[in-house]
């Protein structure tokens, strides 16, 4: 199963990214809502699923592997492509925020910006990173 192979090598992956990787392996440049619905039917019996309020889903190989925080894996996928910050699953964003607080407590948002090699940062992006840092402060490890 292609999804199992991807999840084995890359747990804690956003649904959209997983669907796109599967589509790419079939030679498709994009995915559709219909494909995502089909993917959910296949995955739900055996994967670990984290859901946010906005119905954003993150998948793990199994329910036992799910975690509130996942260590930051740098901004490259296991497929060798550079990741943009919106592709980061929330549990990994929490791992990055915790790392940023440890590495640069005086400017954790600046640390996050550097991890993505962003030259110019929109106010909305900065605010999202600030939310990550704030949320990470409430995590008990």
Buried (B, 14 or more C-beta within 10 A) or exposed (E): EEBEEBBEEBBBBBBBBBBBBBBBEEEEEEBEEEBBEEBBEBBEEEBBBBEEEEEEBBBBBEEEBBBEBBEBBEBEBEEEEEBEBEBBBBBBBBBBBBBBBEEBEEEBBBBBBEBBEBEEBEEEBBEBBBEBBEEBEEEEE
